Amino acid sequence: MNPRAHLIKVREVISETADAVSLVFDIPADLGPRFAYAPGQFLTLQVPSDRTGSVARCYSLSSSPHCDDRMTVTVKRTADGYASNWLCDNVAAGSLLTVLEPAGNFVPPSLQRDLLLCAAGSGITPIMSILKSALTVGRGKVVVLYANRDRRSIIFERQLQDLTRKYPRRLTVHHWLESERGLPTARGIAGWAKPYRRHDVFLCGPAGFATAVQRGLGELRIPDRAIRQEAYRSLTDNPFEHHTPVLAAASPAADSGTARGDTATARVEIDGATHTLPWPRDKKLLDLLLDHGIDAPYVCRESACGTCVCSVKQGRTRMIMNEALIEEELEMGLTLACQTLPESDDVHIAFDQ
Ligand SMILES: Cc1cc2nc3c(=O)[nH]c(=O)nc-3n(C[C@H](O)[C@H](O)[C@H](O)COP(=O)(O)OP(=O)(O)OC[C@H]3O[C@@H](n4cnc5c(N)ncnc54)[C@H](O)[C@@H]3O)c2cc1C
């Protein structure tokens, strides 16, 4: 079993809309430090399946570590989806779920800045955590654009109203209802967002919405690389399944079929230890670590979730794919272990994020 997986009790199930529920967790005191989280992060839940044993699905935390006592995720049914419907139909107060520790980098670097938060549908969950946190501990302005099919599908409508009343000078919530205005358009979003173009932008919603927001903000000269985005998708990998280490006694060349001499050297700092490993040039850093039995953090292994983010302290690397890191983070030397290959002969990596 993944060492980051824990059996957690559901304390309460709250019906949010006709097709969305919040699951409120009871985190045992001894797991408190392992379940400490930042606004915008997610949990990964294991959902049993007769067909495959289990599937893994990520759900963003809708609670705030700054003002909510209990960790909460909010799940919206996906039409014909497997796990979301299973969770909505089967989980009750007292249920036990296997859950991975919080992960993800859809997290504001500062809660003091002005924020422009764009969400559609269930994309409101990490946005809710970020906005409650910013209002509680920050001093900046928070502007929310929230798109939904119709009024009945708005998740957290009441909470958003209450927060707007409590912070009238700092919070503005703008609903875009498809039933009244049609699908969100780039032009409509650009017109609305113009006064907020210097805010830090966070975006979470389906592809069509994300494209409209990116185009709209593009008209305001906000480049895609400045927009932090969380893309919802189902995992194809199952991080709850055991990754069998390919033990280090085997030569690195034999490990991967790479010719001898075609390896770099990785020096990796993780969990207070430093490992020096031969790194075949065609092996991704995360695979290298797992093969050596090193417990590196990961969830999606597809560059989307940001869980395996680490810093390149020395040497050069490249990523095969990157959906999680923005320009500023790449400039700081961050990389995603699940996609990283060595470029130089010696590379020093630290899991320090
Ligand atoms: C970082 C992140 C955060 C997210 N946060 C949220 C959130 O806050 N709220 C939210 O609602 N969603 C969130 N999501 C999306 C969520 O993880 C799921 O993608 C979504 O709930 C749809 O999953 P689903 O299984 O219902 O649907 P699908 O993945 O579409 O279900 C169909 C899939 O399940 C397989 N399947 C069907 N039947 C079975 C079976 N019996 N056994 C095994 N497999 C089967 C099919 O082969 C197919 O691949 C997030 C995603 C990410 C990556």
Ligand as a Chemical Component Dictionary entry (heavy atoms), coordinates in Angstrom:
data_LIG
# 
_chem_comp.id                   LIG 
_chem_comp.type                 NON-POLYMER 
_chem_comp.pdbx_formal_charge   0 
_chem_comp.three_letter_code    LIG 
# 
loop_
_chem_comp_atom.comp_id 
_chem_comp_atom.atom_id 
_chem_comp_atom.alt_atom_id 
_chem_comp_atom.type_symbol 
_chem_comp_atom.charge 
_chem_comp_atom.model_Cartn_x 
_chem_comp_atom.model_Cartn_y 
_chem_comp_atom.model_Cartn_z 
_chem_comp_atom.pdbx_ordinal 
LIG C1  C1  C 0 -6.507  17.856 -9.077  1  
LIG C2  C2  C 0 -7.968  17.454 -9.322  2  
LIG C3  C3  C 0 -8.953  17.952 -8.488  3  
LIG C4  C4  C 0 -10.289 17.600 -8.694  4  
LIG N1  N1  N 0 -11.232 18.107 -7.866  5  
LIG C5  C5  C 0 -12.529 17.782 -8.039  6  
LIG C6  C6  C 0 -13.532 18.307 -7.174  7  
LIG O1  O1  O 0 -13.245 19.067 -6.254  8  
LIG N2  N2  N 0 -14.826 17.951 -7.381  9  
LIG C7  C7  C 0 -15.170 17.111 -8.408  10 
LIG O2  O2  O 0 -16.365 16.798 -8.524  11 
LIG N3  N3  N 0 -14.238 16.600 -9.256  12 
LIG C8  C8  C 0 -12.936 16.903 -9.090  13 
LIG N4  N4  N 0 -11.976 16.370 -9.922  14 
LIG C9  C9  C 0 -12.388 15.426 -10.967 15 
LIG C10 C10 C 0 -12.465 14.006 -10.384 16 
LIG O3  O3  O 0 -11.177 13.566 -9.980  17 
LIG C11 C11 C 0 -13.007 12.975 -11.395 18 
LIG O4  O4  O 0 -12.290 13.120 -12.590 19 
LIG C12 C12 C 0 -14.491 13.163 -11.620 20 
LIG O5  O5  O 0 -15.214 13.004 -10.411 21 
LIG C13 C13 C 0 -15.007 12.137 -12.644 22 
LIG O6  O6  O 0 -14.702 10.838 -12.203 23 
LIG P1  P1  P 0 -15.700 9.638  -12.471 24 
LIG O7  O7  O 0 -15.001 8.378  -12.121 25 
LIG O8  O8  O 0 -17.017 9.898  -11.886 26 
LIG O9  O9  O 0 -15.941 9.741  -14.040 27 
LIG P2  P2  P 0 -15.121 9.056  -15.190 28 
LIG O10 O10 O 0 -13.664 9.047  -14.897 29 
LIG O11 O11 O 0 -15.558 9.710  -16.446 30 
LIG O12 O12 O 0 -15.691 7.581  -15.141 31 
LIG C14 C14 C 0 -15.543 6.792  -16.246 32 
LIG C15 C15 C 0 -14.227 6.026  -16.113 33 
LIG O13 O13 O 0 -14.361 5.075  -15.074 34 
LIG C16 C16 C 0 -14.090 3.776  -15.594 35 
LIG N5  N5  N 0 -15.030 2.859  -14.997 36 
LIG C17 C17 C 0 -16.349 2.751  -15.209 37 
LIG N6  N6  N 0 -16.883 1.777  -14.442 38 
LIG C18 C18 C 0 -15.866 1.273  -13.721 39 
LIG C19 C19 C 0 -15.775 0.255  -12.734 40 
LIG N7  N7  N 0 -16.826 -0.467 -12.339 41 
LIG N8  N8  N 0 -14.546 0.022  -12.196 42 
LIG C20 C20 C 0 -13.461 0.713  -12.585 43 
LIG N9  N9  N 0 -13.492 1.684  -13.524 44 
LIG C21 C21 C 0 -14.691 1.960  -14.068 45 
LIG C22 C22 C 0 -14.314 3.884  -17.096 46 
LIG O14 O14 O 0 -13.519 2.921  -17.750 47 
LIG C23 C23 C 0 -13.871 5.301  -17.391 48 
LIG O15 O15 O 0 -12.468 5.349  -17.555 49 
LIG C24 C24 C 0 -10.633 16.721 -9.753  50 
LIG C25 C25 C 0 -9.623  16.217 -10.582 51 
LIG C26 C26 C 0 -8.311  16.575 -10.373 52 
LIG C27 C27 C 0 -7.218  16.016 -11.261 53 
# 
loop_
_chem_comp_bond.comp_id 
_chem_comp_bond.atom_id_1 
_chem_comp_bond.atom_id_2 
_chem_comp_bond.value_order 
_chem_comp_bond.pdbx_ordinal 
LIG C1  C2  SING 1  
LIG C2  C3  SING 2  
LIG C2  C26 DOUB 3  
LIG C3  C4  DOUB 4  
LIG C4  N1  SING 5  
LIG C4  C24 SING 6  
LIG N1  C5  DOUB 7  
LIG C5  C6  SING 8  
LIG C5  C8  SING 9  
LIG C6  O1  DOUB 10 
LIG C6  N2  SING 11 
LIG N2  C7  SING 12 
LIG C7  O2  DOUB 13 
LIG C7  N3  SING 14 
LIG N3  C8  DOUB 15 
LIG C8  N4  SING 16 
LIG N4  C9  SING 17 
LIG N4  C24 SING 18 
LIG C9  C10 SING 19 
LIG C10 O3  SING 20 
LIG C10 C11 SING 21 
LIG C11 O4  SING 22 
LIG C11 C12 SING 23 
LIG C12 O5  SING 24 
LIG C12 C13 SING 25 
LIG C13 O6  SING 26 
LIG O6  P1  SING 27 
LIG P1  O7  DOUB 28 
LIG P1  O8  SING 29 
LIG P1  O9  SING 30 
LIG O9  P2  SING 31 
LIG P2  O10 DOUB 32 
LIG P2  O11 SING 33 
LIG P2  O12 SING 34 
LIG O12 C14 SING 35 
LIG C14 C15 SING 36 
LIG C15 O13 SING 37 
LIG C15 C23 SING 38 
LIG O13 C16 SING 39 
LIG C16 N5  SING 40 
LIG C16 C22 SING 41 
LIG N5  C17 SING 42 
LIG N5  C21 SING 43 
LIG C17 N6  DOUB 44 
LIG N6  C18 SING 45 
LIG C18 C19 SING 46 
LIG C18 C21 DOUB 47 
LIG C19 N7  SING 48 
LIG C19 N8  DOUB 49 
LIG N8  C20 SING 50 
LIG C20 N9  DOUB 51 
LIG N9  C21 SING 52 
LIG C22 O14 SING 53 
LIG C22 C23 SING 54 
LIG C23 O15 SING 55 
LIG C24 C25 DOUB 56 
LIG C25 C26 SING 57 
LIG C26 C27 SING 58 
# 
